[in-house]
Amino acid sequence: MSEFVIARNPDPGSSLPYLVRLPLDDGAVVLKVRDVWPRTSKVYCHRAPEWPDDPDIVERVPIRSCRRRGAAVDLVLDRGRENRSQFVFTRARGRDVIFWQTARTTKQARPNVAVPTARASGRTLEIFVDSHERYAWTFSTQQATTSRRALPAGDYAVELDGRVVASVERKSLADLVSTLTTGKLTYLLADLAALPHAAVVVEDRYSAVFKLDRVRPAVVAEGLAECAARFPSVPVVFADTRKLAQEWSYRFLGAALAHHLDDHHGERLRHTLPAAGAVPAPETTTAEVRAWARTAGIDVPDRGRLRPEVWAAYRTAQLDDRG
């Protein structure tokens, strides 16, 4: 199991006294941080020049998960308390910044993030409508413009630099049931899953599934569950009415576009961080050597220091095991 390691910053002139090492799948990175955990407020982070060869380790904790999602790195530690946090890569006042936050401090740690009110994620959207879509949504009550063109997947989409980054497939309940029972839904979801962000929105309630009379409700419910398990990146959302389905899709497309922009920026920023070196293995404790000695039949005291020959025998045994 990989570890989250906190060490003292060897630079005495730095205002950030600690270093943290994030073991990401595509390479560990090292950051300077102000504190060892964001307990009462967000913790400011900055690039560190390098991970020291002989770090003065403050804490090391096993990791359950350390994954980059968009412009953030989600960190889950293997301990009971203070185990979930997030490193956010963003911009504030025109410069790159990194914040370490928890759920408790999230409200204080959202720099330069627009909260959707009238507009989706603070921008007017240009939404592309698939040319085959009949009775298309107009988004007349939202801050958006629409134009028709053939889409690779979905019925409504937004683009960035000429590439579709998010798409929504719109379904009535009858259309959903038809594509599900004929097997077409899995192919549709596979196309959507190839996009960075996608969803299926249904103009009805989930409870309506259990009122169907021409197909067994259990077949539909089971099929939707299988689709959710097989294509977790493409949620199927029941939005009650046509109006609410349109509103949800508008918000989703705006949020997905903003997330994609943040993802692009966060990836660029992360690649400017220095690579973190390897972490030295933890030193063997006297208690561990004492326990080994007793299993090996060596007489050792219950307390106090161990004789040099006991340590030498332990190290020899370890080398023999590795050989």
Buried (B, 14 or more C-beta within 10 A) or exposed (E): EBBBBBBEBBBEEBEBBBBBBBBBEEEBBBBBBBBBBBEEBBBBBBBBEEBBEEBEBBEBBEBBEBEBEBBBBBBBBEEEEEBEBBBBBBBEEEEBBBBBBBEEBBEEBBEEEEEBEEBBBBBEBBBBBBEEBEEBBEBEEBBBEBEEEEBEBBBBBBBEEEEBBBBBBBBEBEBBBBBBBEEEBBEBBEBBBBBBBBBBBBBBBBEBBEEBEEBEBEBBBEBBEEBEEEBEEBEBBBBBEBEBBBBBBBBBBBBBBBBBBBBBBBEEBBEEBEEBBEBEEEEEEBEEBBEBBEEEEBEBEEEEEBEEEBBEBBEEEEEEEEE
